[in-house]
Amino acid sequence: MVENKRKLMTDGGLASCGIPLLAMYSNLSSESILLEHDHGQYFEICYLKRGTQKYCVENEEYILHGGDVFITFPNENHSSGNDPQSRGCLYWIHIDSKCENLLGLDKNSTDVVINSLYAIKKRKFRIRDDISSKLISACTLAERRGTLDLIAAKALITVFLYDLINAESAPEYQNRISNPIAAAKEYIDDNVKEQLSLSTIADIVGFSLSHFKYKFTREIGMTPGEYIIQKKIYDSVSLLPERSLTYIAYEYSFSSPQHYSKNFKAVMGMTPKEYRKKMKDHPT
């Protein structure tokens, strides 16, 4: 059985220059809820390579899709709300706001970078693949821990931060979901209880099936099939207190209650019965 993967790169020679943590996870099933916490004097920059992820900061919810970056500032509480950490692949990095030689830079240059990070206004935005690849490569190099590897990792993180700071206001990323994919997403949302056909949705938006799958995955961060299942599960949660699993399964066009329960656990990180008990024990 393939399990979720999680790697934390700490104290690999980067902590002394203001990078106490580089990390990644690759989840094939949901993990537990991310409880409210902060990181003290550290910025946390998260890049979601694949999937979706919810973050809550000061009563605001942010839904990340593949290709999005999310930033929390020093001493800022955040969590995943009532939702588990979803299936997907996430990379994240901590930046020490008090470090005086960030990534080996002199103090003046360090101050420019830290002040530029504080000046970021959109905590969630999309970045290009060539920007995210620098963070991903830095994680790989940091894991090796060789002297030359760490030198290269520092250089990549430096350029990653430069690109990130400039990407926040890049106009080409303000409307990243194209009209056909937005229409497909709306069709799925409006017909979530139906037995949805990817071929039919592709025809509706005027794409071949293969191009539709490619475009949807590229823009939303998960395959259309994954999105449909996730949407069905999220939408069905409200019925759990009063309806049987059999009713809910067929209401949302699952083949059986067992099929519904299996997908529910994959998305929510617990069985429907466990989630129902949690709702009873901790009513909102």
Buried (B, 14 or more C-beta within 10 A) or exposed (E): EEEEEEBEBEEBBBBEBBBBBBBBBBBEBBBEBBEEEBBEBBBBBBBBBBBBBBBBBEEEEBEBBBBBBBBBBBEBEBBBBEBBBBBBBBBBBBBBBEBEEBBBBEEEBBEEBBEBBEEBEEBBBBBEEEBBBBBBBBBBBBBEBEEEBBEBBBBBBBBBBBBBBEBBEBEEBEEBBBEBBBBBBEBBEEBBEBEBEBEEBBEEBEBEBEEBBEBBBBBBBBBBEBBBBBBBBBBBBEBBEEEEBEEBBBBBBBEEBEEBBEBBBBBBBBBBEEBBEBBEEEEE
